[in-house]
């Protein structure tokens, strides 16, 4: 494998979190850091920049690396180049920044190749594909007003609505209220104040101001936990998300030819970490809708490795067996680190997938 810069920083940000890692010249993982949402549209400029800085500085501390020793930055973030440069400068890093689109990064990490169809369900949702000839297409991704079907945001929103309907006498009983109150860290006194749909509605508007998308997506964890504990309303919400993602994928396949058979399909985004409760209805519905031969491939790497992989490809560095073995080994570490983060922050309800 060709030599890479001494210390390389890779950053990947979705709608709810930002992850940074530091690798050395042998592609060894040295540091890991996590921050909040860096989506400038939904989080705002200041929060987005601070989230990048938070995750980068955590990775630097973890690796015991001086920021001025970072010699290359690769990134996929939902913000303008100017804001990204501002965040990097605030972290006291002077290295050149290579920026890549979220969809390209997610596909590269999921397949460790440059073609396939990716069903993404994180804070938002979309299906993206790239053919063997380099043609690309995206379906969905219209945001919380016009889209985000099958996403973490939609799961969290439907969870809240189901509790409202239950309290209002229009829906089935659900244990979700207790899980949501735990997520909100309400004490028993505040919890007892929520007796009616109006009580819950007032609390929602108090806790979720204008920029609420990522916060609502985090409630998908509460829905997942209730589903695993047998709550039928929660299970149906997650099942619906899997079905909708399958229907979006099937619609994509009717319009796009990857150029290989069977068609490689993978998935990416935090919602899939809910596990079989969402994956099983996704597979079932896809089988009902798609006649063309396809194969569903579990994502090989977490998206944070995507910017690094795309940069190596630009530099003419082959994705050989040695590099892939290292990446897969580090992938396990990232999964463990992120799982520890979720546990520390009491964000249970997910089974992190390799």
N, C-alpha and C positions, 0 to 999 in steps of 0.2 A: 504494500500500500504506500502511495506517495506520502511524503511528509506534509503535515498540516501545521498551521501556526502554533506557537508554543502554548498559548491559552486562548481558547475560543469560547465565546459566550453565545448560547442559543436561547432565544426567548420565544414563547408561544402564548398568546392570549386569546381566550374565548370571551363569551358574554359574562361569565361569572368569576373567572379566576385568571391569573397570569402565572406561568411557570418559567423559571430560568434555570439553566444548567451550565456548568463549566466543564470543558473537556481539555485535555492536554494534547501534545503533539502525537501521541500514540492512540488517541481517541479513548483514553481512560476517563471515566466520570469522576470528577473531583468535588463538585459542589452542586447543591440543589436549593432552590428558593421558591417561595410561593407568595403571591399577592392577590389583591382583589381584581375587579373587572377593569380592563384597560380599553373598553369600548367607549370612544369619545362621545358618540351619539347618545348612548343610554346612561353612561356614568358621568359625563361631563369632563371637561378638559383637565381640571385640577385633580380629580379623583383618578382619572385614567393615567396621568403622568405619575402620580404618587404610587399607583399600583405597580407600575413598571419599576420604579425606584425601589420599592419595598422588596419585590421578588429578586431583583438583581443584587441588592445589597445583602440579602439573606444568602444567596448563592455564593457571593464573594466571601462572606464570613465562614460559610460551611467549607469552602475550599481553601481557606487561609491564603487567598490570593489578593495582592494589591491591585486595585482597579486599573492602575496605569500599566500593569503587565498584561492586560487583555489586549491581544493583537488582532482580533477579528470578532465582529458581532454579526450573527445571523438572526433574523427576527421575522415573525409573522404576528402582527398586532393589528387590532381594529382601530387604528388612529392614523392621522396624517403623518407624513414623513417629518414635517417640522416638529410635531409634538414628540415623535419618537426620538429625534435628535436631541430635543430638550431633556427628555428623561435620561438618555444615555449620558449627556453632559452633566446632569445633576448627580449622576452616580460616579462622576470623576473619571469616566472612561473616554479616551480620545481615539480609540480604534475606528476604522472604517466600518460602516453599517451596511449590510446587505439585507434587503427587505423582500419578502415573498408573500403571495396571497394565501389566505387561510385555506382555500380549497386545494391549491397545489400541495401545500404542506401536509394537509391531512391525508391526501391520496398517497403521497410518497411514503409517509410513515406507515399507513395501513397495509400497503402492498409490498413495500420495499422494491417497487418497480415504477415505471412511468405510464402505466395504463390500467384501466379498470373502472368500475362504477362504485361510488362511495355514498352510502346513506348516512348522513350526518344528523345526529340529534343531540344537541347540547342545550345551551340556553335557547338557541334558535334551531331551525332545521332547514335542510336542503338536500338534494341529491346532485352529485357532481360526477362527471365522467370524462375520461380522456382516452382516445382511441390509440391504436398502435401507430397510426399515421400522424398523431399529434393534434387531431381535432378535439375540441372541448365543448362541453355543454353543461348548463346548470338548470335545475328545476326547483322552484321554491325559493326560500331565503328572502321573503318579502317583509319580515319583521312582525312584531306582535299585533299590529293593527290588521294587516292583510294576510298574514301567514303564520309561521311558527307552529303549524300543525304537527303533532307527534313529538314536540320538543319538551325539554325540562320546564320551560315557562308554561306551556299548555298543561302539562301534568300538574304543576303547582296551582295554576289558576282553576283547573277543574276540581282539584282537591278542596280549595276554598269554597267554590260554588256548591259543591256537594254538601259541605257542612252548613252553609247558608240555607240550602233547600231542606236539609234535615231539620234544622231548628225552626224553619218556617212551616213545617208540616207538609212540604211538597215532595220531599225525597226520602229515601230509605235511611234507616239509622246507620250511623258510622262512628267508629272510634277515632276518626281523624281529628276531631276537635282537641282531644287530649294531646295527641302528638304535635299538633300545630302550636298549642299553648306551651309545650315543652320547648319547641323550636324558638318561640318568641321569648323564652325564659321568663314567663309570667309566674309570680308567686301565687300561693293559694288564694290570697285575698283578691288579686286581680282576676284570677281564673273564675272565681265565683260570681264576678260581675258580668260574665258572658253567659247569659241565659236565653237570649232571644237572637233572632237573625239581625235585628237592628243593632244589638250590642256588638256582635261580631263585625258587622259592616263598619261601625264607628271605629273599632280597633284597627281594622284593615286600613282605613283611610288615614288613621293616625300614624301607623307604622310604615305605610308604603306611599311615599310622596310621588311626585311626578316621575322621577327616575327609579322605577320600581321593577324593571324587567328581570334583572339578575337576582334581586331579592325574592321575587316570586318563583323563579326557577329553583332556588334552593329549597323551596317547600316540596319539591319532587322527592327529596330525601325522606320527608315525613310521610308522604304518600307511599313510598316504597316500603318503609318500615311497617306501616299499618297493613299493607298488602301481605307482607311476609308473615305477619301475625294472624292472618286469616280474614281481615276486613274485606268483605265482598265488594263494597263500593270502590275501595282503593284498587283492588285487583282489576275491576272493570275499567277504571281510568287508565291503568298501565296497559292493559290488553288493547284498549282502543288506540293508544299511542303506537303500539307495535303494528296494528292493522293499518293505520293511516300511513306510517312510514313505508309499509309494503306497497300500498296503493300508489304512493308518490314514486316509488322505485319502478313499479310496473309501468306507470305512465311515461317515465323517463325512457325505459327500454323500448317502448313503442316508437320513440322518436330518434333514438341514437344507436349507432352500430359501433361497438368497440373494435370490431375487426378480428375477434378470436372467438372460438367456441371450445369449451363452454365459457360463457361470459363470467369473468371474475367479479364478484360482488363482495364488498366488505362494509363495515360500519365503523363510525367514529363519533366521539362526543360523549359527554358524561352520562347522558340518559341511558345508554346501553349498559352501563355498569349496574343498572338495576338487575340485570341478569335474565334468566329464562322467563320470568314473568312477562318480559317485553319481547325477548328474542323468539320465543316459541310461537306466539301469534304472528310475528313478522314472517317467520319461515312458512307457517301454514298458509297465510294469505297470499304470499308471493307465489307459492306453488299452485294455488288456485288460479292465479291471474296470468302467469308467464309460461308459455309453451316452449320457448327457445331454451336450449340447454344452458344451464348456468351452474356456478358453484359458489357457495357462500364461504368466504375465507375470513376467519377471525383476524382483527387488526394485529399486525405483527409488532408495531412499535407505537408508543405514545406520540401524539402530535408534536411534542416539544423537540423530538429528534428530526422532524421534517425540514426545518430551515437549514440545519447542519447538512442533511443528506443532499438537499438541492444545491447548496453551496459547493459541496464536494463534486457533484456532477458538473457544475460550471467550470470547476478547476481541472476537469479531466481525470479525477480520481475515481477509479472503478469501485462499484459496490460489490467487492469480492467477498468470499466466504469469511475471511479473517475479520473484515470490517463488520459484516452482518452478525457474526458471533459476538463481537464486542457490544454491538448495539443491543442485541437481545439480552445479553447479560445485564447491561445497564438498565434495560427496560424493566427488569424485575426489581431493581433497586428503586426506580422511580415509582413503580406501583406501590412498593412498600412504604416509601416516603410519603406519598400522597395519602395512602391509607392511614398512616400515623397522623397526618394533618387532620383528616376527617374525624378521626377518633378524638384527638386533642380538642377539636372544636365542637365535639358532640354532634357531628353531622353524619350520623349512622344511616343505614338504609341502602347502602350500595355494596355490591360485590365487585371489586375492581378486576376487570378482565385483561388478560394478556392479549 
